[in-house]
């Protein structure tokens, strides 16, 4: 079980570094659309960003997280927020539609109302899920190993590989 917990902690650290890097890139290049995706060995950045700019942003992000700027680990457009919204909306709608003798279509307004409230609540909850479950700003034991660029059709992609120190 120790190996699984170490792997999860590493993915949480990489996810935090991905978010911090995207924050810095977004501040420096506000007109550029950037998407990230974390893995157990690093993270991918999809978007029209030069390799040197990404390297500088990732290095700065790592240094700032290591200095304690943990708010950089949380990003408002993270997929965690979307997943939280989907799960809560789905569960709310499901609960509104089960267990009552009325016809389902008569419960539809209740399901829509509960799902909408769930989506509204999921916004702050998604940030908490990021903070305590899907990211960890404690990155003192990782370093950036290398950054590789490749293209998928017209999409520029970079893989930022990290390693443990």
Residue pairs with C-beta under 8 A, 6 or more apart in sequence:
7 40
9 136
10 40
10 142
10 164
11 38
11 39
11 40
12 133
12 134
12 135
12 136
13 135
13 136
13 138
13 139
13 141
13 142
13 162
14 38
14 39
14 40
14 41
14 42
14 43
14 142
14 162
15 38
15 43
15 73
15 134
15 135
15 136
16 65
16 72
16 73
16 135
16 136
16 137
16 139
17 43
17 58
17 61
17 62
17 65
17 139
17 142
17 160
17 162
18 36
18 37
18 38
18 43
18 45
18 160
19 36
19 72
19 73
19 74
19 75
19 78
19 130
19 135
20 61
20 62
20 64
20 65
20 69
20 72
20 73
20 137
21 36
21 43
21 45
21 54
21 57
21 58
21 61
21 160
22 34
22 36
22 45
22 75
23 61
23 72
23 75
24 57
24 60
24 61
24 72
25 32
25 34
25 45
25 47
25 49
25 53
25 54
25 57
26 32
26 34
28 53
28 57
29 49
29 53
32 47
32 48
32 49
33 47
33 48
34 45
34 46
34 47
34 49
35 45
35 46
35 47
36 43
36 44
36 45
36 46
37 43
37 44
37 46
38 44
41 161
41 162
42 145
42 159
42 160
42 161
42 162
43 159
43 160
43 162
44 157
44 158
44 159
44 160
45 54
45 157
45 158
45 160
46 155
46 156
46 157
47 156
48 156
49 156
49 158
51 147
51 149
51 158
54 147
54 158
54 160
55 144
55 147
58 144
58 147
58 160
59 144
61 72
62 139
62 142
62 143
62 144
64 72
65 72
65 73
65 137
65 139
66 139
66 140
68 137
69 137
70 137
72 137
73 130
73 131
73 135
73 136
73 137
74 127
74 130
74 131
74 135
75 130
76 127
78 126
78 130
78 134
80 126
80 129
80 130
80 133
80 134
81 122
81 123
81 126
81 127
81 129
81 130
82 126
83 126
84 122
84 125
84 126
84 129
85 118
85 119
85 122
85 123
85 126
88 118
88 119
88 121
88 122
88 125
89 115
89 116
89 118
89 119
89 122
90 115
91 118
92 111
92 114
92 115
92 117
92 118
93 111
93 112
93 114
93 115
95 114
96 107
96 110
96 111
96 113
96 114
96 115
97 104
97 107
97 111
100 107
140 165
141 164
141 165
142 162
142 163
142 164
142 165
143 162
143 163
143 164
143 165
144 160
144 161
144 162
145 161
145 162
145 163
146 161
147 158
147 159
147 160
147 161
148 158
148 159
148 161
149 156
149 157
149 158
150 157
150 158
150 159
151 157
